[in-house]
Amino acid sequence: MDAHSLDRVQSLIRLWRSLHGLSVPQDSRMTAQQRRRLKNMLRAADGRLHNADYREIAEAIFGVERVASDPWKTSALRDAVLDLVKDGFAMIDGGYRKLLRHRRRS
């Protein structure tokens, strides 16, 4: 037994239930907000990989009207997109492994 044994058991239970057509309990490793941010991080990184500029990424994630409502260079959405792209690439570079574990207090 190690520090991640409980996580492994919970994952196996979820897999077993899914394979047997039973309801799968909600995954408690991430909140709905964290899942939404993860999705946006990957969308932003994918946009950059396909040569989209930051404003185009912001429009795809937040909507054209919302992006146009503030000057782009000083917009909080610009900062948010820069962070999403940076964090998205960090996930691609191996940060996704952290998603497999529950955060526990030491």
N, CA, C and O atoms as a GROMACS GRO file, in nm:
protein
  424
    1MET      N    1   0.084  -0.118   0.000
    1MET     CA    2   0.000   0.000   0.000
    1MET      C    3   0.089   0.124   0.000
    1MET      O    4   0.189   0.132   0.071
    2ASP      N    5   0.048   0.221  -0.082
    2ASP     CA    6   0.120   0.347  -0.084
    2ASP      C    7   0.020   0.461  -0.077
    2ASP      O    8  -0.099   0.439  -0.054
    3ALA      N    9   0.068   0.581  -0.096
    3ALA     CA   10  -0.016   0.700  -0.082
    3ALA      C   11  -0.127   0.707  -0.187
    3ALA      O   12  -0.225   0.779  -0.168
    4HIS      N   13  -0.113   0.635  -0.296
    4HIS     CA   14  -0.210   0.644  -0.405
    4HIS      C   15  -0.300   0.520  -0.415
    4HIS      O   16  -0.377   0.508  -0.511
    5SER      N   17  -0.293   0.432  -0.319
    5SER     CA   18  -0.372   0.308  -0.324
    5SER      C   19  -0.521   0.335  -0.325
    5SER      O   20  -0.594   0.272  -0.402
    6LEU      N   21  -0.568   0.427  -0.244
    6LEU     CA   22  -0.710   0.459  -0.241
    6LEU      C   23  -0.758   0.511  -0.376
    6LEU      O   24  -0.866   0.475  -0.422
    7ASP      N   25  -0.678   0.596  -0.440
    7ASP     CA   26  -0.713   0.648  -0.573
    7ASP      C   27  -0.726   0.533  -0.673
    7ASP      O   28  -0.818   0.531  -0.754
    8ARG      N   29  -0.634   0.439  -0.667
    8ARG     CA   30  -0.638   0.325  -0.759
    8ARG      C   31  -0.763   0.240  -0.737
    8ARG      O   32  -0.828   0.199  -0.833
    9VAL      N   33  -0.797   0.215  -0.612
    9VAL     CA   34  -0.916   0.135  -0.581
    9VAL      C   35  -1.041   0.206  -0.632
    9VAL      O   36  -1.127   0.143  -0.693
   10GLN      N   37  -1.052   0.335  -0.608
   10GLN     CA   38  -1.168   0.410  -0.654
   10GLN      C   39  -1.178   0.407  -0.807
   10GLN      O   40  -1.288   0.395  -0.862
   11SER      N   41  -1.066   0.418  -0.875
   11SER     CA   42  -1.065   0.412  -1.021
   11SER      C   43  -1.109   0.274  -1.070
   11SER      O   44  -1.184   0.264  -1.167
   12LEU      N   45  -1.062   0.171  -1.005
   12LEU     CA   46  -1.102   0.035  -1.043
   12LEU      C   47  -1.251   0.013  -1.023
   12LEU      O   48  -1.317  -0.052  -1.104
   13ILE      N   49  -1.305   0.066  -0.915
   13ILE     CA   50  -1.449   0.054  -0.889
   13ILE      C   51  -1.528   0.124  -0.999
   13ILE      O   52  -1.626   0.070  -1.050
   14ARG      N   53  -1.484   0.243  -1.036
   14ARG     CA   54  -1.553   0.318  -1.142
   14ARG      C   55  -1.546   0.241  -1.274
   14ARG      O   56  -1.646   0.231  -1.345
   15LEU      N   57  -1.429   0.186  -1.307
   15LEU     CA   58  -1.413   0.108  -1.430
   15LEU      C   59  -1.501  -0.016  -1.427
   15LEU      O   60  -1.571  -0.044  -1.524
   16TRP      N   61  -1.499  -0.090  -1.317
   16TRP     CA   62  -1.579  -0.212  -1.305
   16TRP      C   63  -1.727  -0.182  -1.324
   16TRP      O   64  -1.797  -0.253  -1.396
   17ARG      N   65  -1.775  -0.077  -1.258
   17ARG     CA   66  -1.917  -0.040  -1.268
   17ARG      C   67  -1.952  -0.003  -1.412
   17ARG      O   68  -2.058  -0.041  -1.462
   18SER      N   69  -1.864   0.070  -1.478
   18SER     CA   70  -1.888   0.109  -1.616
   18SER      C   71  -1.892  -0.013  -1.708
   18SER      O   72  -1.980  -0.024  -1.793
   19LEU      N   73  -1.798  -0.104  -1.691
   19LEU     CA   74  -1.793  -0.223  -1.775
   19LEU      C   75  -1.914  -0.314  -1.757
   19LEU      O   76  -1.950  -0.389  -1.847
   20HIS      N   77  -1.977  -0.308  -1.640
   20HIS     CA   78  -2.093  -0.392  -1.610
   20HIS      C   79  -2.225  -0.318  -1.627
   20HIS      O   80  -2.329  -0.365  -1.582
   21GLY      N   81  -2.221  -0.202  -1.691
   21GLY     CA   82  -2.343  -0.128  -1.720
   21GLY      C   83  -2.410  -0.066  -1.600
   21GLY      O   84  -2.528  -0.032  -1.606
   22LEU      N   85  -2.339  -0.050  -1.492
   22LEU     CA   86  -2.395   0.011  -1.372
   22LEU      C   87  -2.366   0.161  -1.371
   22LEU      O   88  -2.278   0.208  -1.443
   23SER      N   89  -2.440   0.233  -1.290
   23SER     CA   90  -2.414   0.377  -1.280
   23SER      C   91  -2.276   0.399  -1.218
   23SER      O   92  -2.237   0.332  -1.123
   24VAL      N   93  -2.206   0.495  -1.275
   24VAL     CA   94  -2.071   0.526  -1.228
   24VAL      C   95  -2.081   0.647  -1.136
   24VAL      O   96  -2.136   0.749  -1.175
   25PRO      N   97  -2.028   0.637  -1.014
   25PRO     CA   98  -2.034   0.752  -0.923
   25PRO      C   99  -1.958   0.871  -0.979
   25PRO      O  100  -1.862   0.857  -1.054
   26GLN      N  101  -2.003   0.989  -0.941
   26GLN     CA  102  -1.937   1.113  -0.982
   26GLN      C  103  -1.790   1.108  -0.945
   26GLN      O  104  -1.755   1.069  -0.834
   27ASP      N  105  -1.705   1.148  -1.037
   27ASP     CA  106  -1.561   1.152  -1.011
   27ASP      C  107  -1.532   1.272  -0.922
   27ASP      O  108  -1.562   1.386  -0.957
   28SER      N  109  -1.474   1.246  -0.807
   28SER     CA  110  -1.452   1.354  -0.709
   28SER      C  111  -1.315   1.419  -0.721
   28SER      O  112  -1.280   1.504  -0.639
   29ARG      N  113  -1.238   1.381  -0.821
   29ARG     CA  114  -1.104   1.440  -0.834
   29ARG      C  115  -1.109   1.584  -0.882
   29ARG      O  116  -1.019   1.663  -0.851
   30MET      N  117  -1.213   1.620  -0.958
   30MET     CA  118  -1.224   1.757  -1.009
   30MET      C  119  -1.366   1.807  -0.992
   30MET      O  120  -1.463   1.732  -1.006
   31THR      N  121  -1.377   1.936  -0.963
   31THR     CA  122  -1.508   1.999  -0.957
   31THR      C  123  -1.553   2.034  -1.099
   31THR      O  124  -1.474   2.026  -1.193
   32ALA      N  125  -1.678   2.072  -1.113
   32ALA     CA  126  -1.730   2.113  -1.245
   32ALA      C  127  -1.651   2.232  -1.298
   32ALA      O  128  -1.623   2.240  -1.417
   33GLN      N  129  -1.615   2.324  -1.210
   33GLN     CA  130  -1.538   2.441  -1.252
   33GLN      C  131  -1.399   2.399  -1.301
   33GLN      O  132  -1.350   2.452  -1.400
   34GLN      N  133  -1.336   2.304  -1.233
   34GLN     CA  134  -1.204   2.257  -1.276
   34GLN      C  135  -1.214   2.185  -1.411
   34GLN      O  136  -1.124   2.198  -1.494
   35ARG      N  137  -1.321   2.108  -1.432
   35ARG     CA  138  -1.338   2.040  -1.561
   35ARG      C  139  -1.357   2.141  -1.672
   35ARG      O  140  -1.303   2.125  -1.782
   36ARG      N  141  -1.434   2.247  -1.645
   36ARG     CA  142  -1.457   2.352  -1.745
   36ARG      C  143  -1.325   2.422  -1.779
   36ARG      O  144  -1.297   2.448  -1.896
   37ARG      N  145  -1.245   2.453  -1.677
   37ARG     CA  146  -1.116   2.519  -1.702
   37ARG      C  147  -1.023   2.427  -1.781
   37ARG      O  148  -0.954   2.472  -1.872
   38LEU      N  149  -1.020   2.299  -1.746
   38LEU     CA  150  -0.936   2.204  -1.819
   38LEU      C  151  -0.976   2.199  -1.966
   38LEU      O  152  -0.891   2.200  -2.055
   39LYS      N  153  -1.105   2.194  -1.991
   39LYS     CA  154  -1.154   2.194  -2.129
   39LYS      C  155  -1.108   2.319  -2.203
   39LYS      O  156  -1.062   2.310  -2.317
   40ASN      N  157  -1.120   2.434  -2.139
   40ASN     CA  158  -1.078   2.559  -2.202
   40ASN      C  159  -0.926   2.565  -2.221
   40ASN      O  160  -0.878   2.621  -2.320
   41MET      N  161  -0.851   2.509  -2.128
   41MET     CA  162  -0.705   2.504  -2.142
   41MET      C  163  -0.666   2.426  -2.267
   41MET      O  164  -0.580   2.469  -2.344
   42LEU      N  165  -0.730   2.311  -2.286
   42LEU     CA  166  -0.696   2.229  -2.401
   42LEU      C  167  -0.744   2.292  -2.531
   42LEU      O  168  -0.677   2.281  -2.634
   43ARG      N  169  -0.858   2.359  -2.528
   43ARG     CA  170  -0.905   2.431  -2.647
   43ARG      C  171  -0.809   2.543  -2.683
   43ARG      O  172  -0.778   2.564  -2.800
   44ALA      N  173  -0.761   2.615  -2.581
   44ALA     CA  174  -0.669   2.727  -2.605
   44ALA      C  175  -0.536   2.677  -2.660
   44ALA      O  176  -0.482   2.734  -2.755
   45ALA      N  177  -0.482   2.571  -2.602
   45ALA     CA  178  -0.355   2.516  -2.652
   45ALA      C  179  -0.372   2.464  -2.794
   45ALA      O  180  -0.285   2.483  -2.878
   46ASP      N  181  -0.484   2.398  -2.821
   46ASP     CA  182  -0.511   2.348  -2.955
   46ASP      C  183  -0.520   2.462  -3.055
   46ASP      O  184  -0.470   2.452  -3.167
   47GLY      N  185  -0.584   2.571  -3.014
   47GLY     CA  186  -0.591   2.689  -3.101
   47GLY      C  187  -0.454   2.742  -3.137
   47GLY      O  188  -0.427   2.773  -3.253
   48ARG      N  189  -0.368   2.752  -3.038
   48ARG     CA  190  -0.231   2.800  -3.065
   48ARG      C  191  -0.155   2.705  -3.156
   48ARG      O  192  -0.081   2.747  -3.244
   49LEU      N  193  -0.174   2.575  -3.134
   49LEU     CA  194  -0.108   2.476  -3.221
   49LEU      C  195  -0.155   2.488  -3.366
   49LEU      O  196  -0.083   2.450  -3.458
   50HIS      N  197  -0.276   2.542  -3.385
   50HIS     CA  198  -0.330   2.561  -3.520
   50HIS      C  199  -0.319   2.707  -3.564
   50HIS      O  200  -0.394   2.754  -3.649
   51ASN      N  201  -0.224   2.779  -3.504
   51ASN     CA  202  -0.188   2.916  -3.543
   51ASN      C  203  -0.296   3.021  -3.521
   51ASN      O  204  -0.295   3.125  -3.587
   52ALA      N  205  -0.390   2.996  -3.430
   52ALA     CA  206  -0.487   3.099  -3.394
   52ALA      C  207  -0.418   3.200  -3.303
   52ALA      O  208  -0.335   3.164  -3.220
   53ASP      N  209  -0.453   3.328  -3.320
   53ASP     CA  210  -0.396   3.427  -3.228
   53ASP      C  211  -0.479   3.428  -3.099
   53ASP      O  212  -0.587   3.368  -3.093
   54TYR      N  213  -0.428   3.498  -2.999
   54TYR     CA  214  -0.493   3.495  -2.867
   54TYR      C  215  -0.634   3.552  -2.870
   54TYR      O  216  -0.723   3.502  -2.800
   55ARG      N  217  -0.655   3.653  -2.950
   55ARG     CA  218  -0.788   3.712  -2.959
   55ARG      C  219  -0.887   3.613  -3.021
   55ARG      O  220  -1.000   3.602  -2.975
   56GLU      N  221  -0.845   3.542  -3.123
   56GLU     CA  222  -0.932   3.442  -3.185
   56GLU      C  223  -0.968   3.332  -3.085
   56GLU      O  224  -1.081   3.284  -3.082
   57ILE      N  225  -0.872   3.294  -3.005
   57ILE     CA  226  -0.897   3.193  -2.902
   57ILE      C  227  -0.998   3.247  -2.800
   57ILE      O  228  -1.090   3.177  -2.760
   58ALA      N  229  -0.979   3.372  -2.759
   58ALA     CA  230  -1.072   3.434  -2.664
   58ALA      C  231  -1.214   3.438  -2.721
   58ALA      O  232  -1.310   3.410  -2.650
   59GLU      N  233  -1.225   3.472  -2.849
   59GLU     CA  234  -1.358   3.477  -2.912
   59GLU      C  235  -1.422   3.339  -2.916
   59GLU      O  236  -1.543   3.326  -2.899
   60ALA      N  237  -1.342   3.236  -2.940
   60ALA     CA  238  -1.396   3.100  -2.944
   60ALA      C  239  -1.441   3.053  -2.805
   60ALA      O  240  -1.540   2.980  -2.793
   61ILE      N  241  -1.369   3.094  -2.703
   61ILE     CA  242  -1.401   3.049  -2.567
   61ILE      C  243  -1.507   3.136  -2.500
   61ILE      O  244  -1.601   3.085  -2.440
   62PHE      N  245  -1.491   3.269  -2.510
   62PHE     CA  246  -1.577   3.361  -2.436
   62PHE      C  247  -1.685   3.428  -2.520
   62PHE      O  248  -1.778   3.487  -2.466
   63GLY      N  249  -1.674   3.420  -2.652
   63GLY     CA  250  -1.771   3.484  -2.740
   63GLY      C  251  -1.721   3.617  -2.794
   63GLY      O  252  -1.650   3.691  -2.726
   64VAL      N  253  -1.760   3.647  -2.918
   64VAL     CA  254  -1.713   3.767  -2.987
   64VAL      C  255  -1.757   3.893  -2.914
   64VAL      O  256  -1.677   3.985  -2.895
   65GLU      N  257  -1.884   3.900  -2.872
   65GLU     CA  258  -1.935   4.021  -2.807
   65GLU      C  259  -1.861   4.050  -2.676
   65GLU      O  260  -1.826   4.165  -2.649
   66ARG      N  261  -1.839   3.949  -2.598
   66ARG     CA  262  -1.771   3.969  -2.469
   66ARG      C  263  -1.628   4.016  -2.490
   66ARG      O  264  -1.581   4.103  -2.416
   67VAL      N  265  -1.558   3.962  -2.588
   67VAL     CA  266  -1.420   4.002  -2.616
   67VAL      C  267  -1.417   4.146  -2.668
   67VAL      O  268  -1.328   4.222  -2.633
   68ALA      N  269  -1.514   4.182  -2.752
   68ALA     CA  270  -1.516   4.316  -2.811
   68ALA      C  271  -1.557   4.424  -2.711
   68ALA      O  272  -1.540   4.542  -2.739
   69SER      N  273  -1.610   4.386  -2.596
   69SER     CA  274  -1.661   4.485  -2.501
   69SER      C  275  -1.551   4.564  -2.429
   69SER      O  276  -1.580   4.669  -2.372
   70ASP      N  277  -1.427   4.516  -2.431
   70ASP     CA  278  -1.316   4.585  -2.365
   70ASP      C  279  -1.199   4.598  -2.462
   70ASP      O  280  -1.186   4.517  -2.554
   71PRO      N  281  -1.114   4.700  -2.442
   71PRO     CA  282  -0.993   4.709  -2.525
   71PRO      C  283  -0.908   4.583  -2.505
   71PRO      O  284  -0.880   4.545  -2.391
   72TRP      N  285  -0.868   4.520  -2.613
   72TRP     CA  286  -0.801   4.391  -2.606
   72TRP      C  287  -0.671   4.396  -2.526
   72TRP      O  288  -0.646   4.307  -2.444
   73LYS      N  289  -0.587   4.496  -2.549
   73LYS     CA  290  -0.455   4.499  -2.485
   73LYS      C  291  -0.462   4.505  -2.333
   73LYS      O  292  -0.368   4.462  -2.265
   74THR      N  293  -0.570   4.559  -2.279
   74THR     CA  294  -0.583   4.571  -2.133
   74THR      C  295  -0.695   4.483  -2.077
   74THR      O  296  -0.732   4.496  -1.960
   75SER      N  297  -0.747   4.395  -2.159
   75SER     CA  298  -0.861   4.313  -2.120
   75SER      C  299  -0.820   4.201  -2.023
   75SER      O  300  -0.715   4.138  -2.038
   76ALA      N  301  -0.905   4.178  -1.925
   76ALA     CA  302  -0.884   4.065  -1.834
   76ALA      C  303  -0.898   3.933  -1.910
   76ALA      O  304  -0.835   3.833  -1.873
   77LEU      N  305  -0.979   3.932  -2.015
   77LEU     CA  306  -0.994   3.810  -2.095
   77LEU      C  307  -0.864   3.775  -2.167
   77LEU      O  308  -0.832   3.658  -2.185
   78ARG      N  309  -0.789   3.878  -2.208
   78ARG     CA  310  -0.659   3.853  -2.272
   78ARG      C  311  -0.567   3.781  -2.173
   78ARG      O  312  -0.502   3.682  -2.208
   79ASP      N  313  -0.562   3.832  -2.051
   79ASP     CA  314  -0.479   3.768  -1.948
   79ASP      C  315  -0.526   3.624  -1.922
   79ASP      O  316  -0.444   3.534  -1.904
   80ALA      N  317  -0.658   3.606  -1.920
   80ALA     CA  318  -0.712   3.472  -1.896
   80ALA      C  319  -0.672   3.376  -2.007
   80ALA      O  320  -0.637   3.260  -1.981
   81VAL      N  321  -0.676   3.423  -2.132
   81VAL     CA  322  -0.640   3.337  -2.245
   81VAL      C  323  -0.491   3.304  -2.241
   81VAL      O  324  -0.452   3.190  -2.268
   82LEU      N  325  -0.408   3.402  -2.208
   82LEU     CA  326  -0.264   3.375  -2.197
   82LEU      C  327  -0.239   3.265  -2.093
   82LEU      O  328  -0.158   3.175  -2.116
   83ASP      N  329  -0.308   3.274  -1.980
   83ASP     CA  330  -0.294   3.171  -1.876
   83ASP      C  331  -0.347   3.035  -1.922
   83ASP      O  332  -0.286   2.932  -1.895
   84LEU      N  333  -0.461   3.036  -1.993
   84LEU     CA  334  -0.517   2.911  -2.042
   84LEU      C  335  -0.421   2.842  -2.139
   84LEU      O  336  -0.403   2.720  -2.133
   85VAL      N  337  -0.361   2.920  -2.228
   85VAL     CA  338  -0.266   2.862  -2.325
   85VAL      C  339  -0.145   2.805  -2.252
   85VAL      O  340  -0.103   2.692  -2.278
   86LYS      N  341  -0.090   2.884  -2.160
   86LYS     CA  342   0.028   2.839  -2.084
   86LYS      C  343  -0.003   2.711  -2.007
   86LYS      O  344   0.074   2.615  -2.010
   87ASP      N  345  -0.116   2.710  -1.937
   87ASP     CA  346  -0.153   2.594  -1.857
   87ASP      C  347  -0.191   2.475  -1.945
   87ASP      O  348  -0.168   2.360  -1.908
   88GLY      N  349  -0.250   2.502  -2.061
   88GLY     CA  350  -0.282   2.394  -2.155
   88GLY      C  351  -0.158   2.324  -2.205
   88GLY      O  352  -0.154   2.201  -2.211
   89PHE      N  353  -0.056   2.401  -2.239
   89PHE     CA  354   0.070   2.340  -2.283
   89PHE      C  355   0.138   2.265  -2.168
   89PHE      O  356   0.203   2.163  -2.191
   90ALA      N  357   0.123   2.315  -2.046
   90ALA     CA  358   0.179   2.243  -1.931
   90ALA      C  359   0.110   2.108  -1.914
   90ALA      O  360   0.175   2.008  -1.882
   91MET      N  361  -0.022   2.103  -1.937
   91MET     CA  362  -0.095   1.975  -1.932
   91MET      C  363  -0.043   1.880  -2.038
   91MET      O  364  -0.018   1.762  -2.012
   92ILE      N  365  -0.026   1.932  -2.159
   92ILE     CA  366   0.022   1.849  -2.270
   92ILE      C  367   0.162   1.796  -2.240
   92ILE      O  368   0.195   1.684  -2.278
   93ASP      N  369   0.242   1.877  -2.173
   93ASP     CA  370   0.381   1.839  -2.143
   93ASP      C  371   0.394   1.746  -2.021
   93ASP      O  372   0.504   1.727  -1.971
   94GLY      N  373   0.284   1.691  -1.975
   94GLY     CA  374   0.291   1.593  -1.867
   94GLY      C  375   0.212   1.629  -1.743
   94GLY      O  376   0.198   1.545  -1.653
   95GLY      N  377   0.160   1.750  -1.735
   95GLY     CA  378   0.083   1.790  -1.618
   95GLY      C  379  -0.046   1.712  -1.600
   95GLY      O  380  -0.103   1.710  -1.491
   96TYR      N  381  -0.093   1.648  -1.709
   96TYR     CA  382  -0.216   1.570  -1.701
   96TYR      C  383  -0.206   1.458  -1.597
   96TYR      O  384  -0.308   1.411  -1.547
   97ARG      N  385  -0.086   1.416  -1.566
   97ARG     CA  386  -0.070   1.306  -1.468
   97ARG      C  387  -0.126   1.345  -1.331
   97ARG      O  388  -0.172   1.259  -1.257
   98LYS      N  389  -0.122   1.473  -1.299
   98LYS     CA  390  -0.175   1.519  -1.170
   98LYS      C  391  -0.326   1.497  -1.162
   98LYS      O  392  -0.381   1.487  -1.052
   99LEU      N  393  -0.393   1.490  -1.276
   99LEU     CA  394  -0.538   1.470  -1.276
   99LEU      C  395  -0.577   1.333  -1.224
   99LEU      O  396  -0.690   1.313  -1.179
  100LEU      N  397  -0.486   1.241  -1.228
  100LEU     CA  398  -0.516   1.104  -1.187
  100LEU      C  399  -0.519   1.086  -1.036
  100LEU      O  400  -0.561   0.981  -0.987
  101ARG      N  401  -0.475   1.185  -0.964
  101ARG     CA  402  -0.464   1.172  -0.818
  101ARG      C  403  -0.551   1.274  -0.746
  101ARG      O  404  -0.569   1.387  -0.793
  102HIS      N  405  -0.604   1.234  -0.634
  102HIS     CA  406  -0.673   1.328  -0.547
  102HIS      C  407  -0.570   1.414  -0.477
  102HIS      O  408  -0.460   1.368  -0.444
  103ARG      N  409  -0.605   1.537  -0.455
  103ARG     CA  410  -0.518   1.621  -0.373
  103ARG      C  411  -0.550   1.591  -0.227
  103ARG      O  412  -0.665   1.601  -0.185
  104ARG      N  413  -0.451   1.557  -0.153
  104ARG     CA  414  -0.471   1.524  -0.012
  104ARG      C  415  -0.384   1.615   0.074
  104ARG      O  416  -0.275   1.657   0.036
  105ARG      N  417  -0.436   1.643   0.190
  105ARG     CA  418  -0.359   1.723   0.285
  105ARG      C  419  -0.250   1.638   0.346
  105ARG      O  420  -0.270   1.520   0.373
  106SER      N  421  -0.135   1.697   0.366
  106SER     CA  422  -0.022   1.622   0.424
  106SER      C  423  -0.031   1.618   0.574
  106SER      O  424   0.055   1.559   0.640
   0.00000   0.00000   0.00000
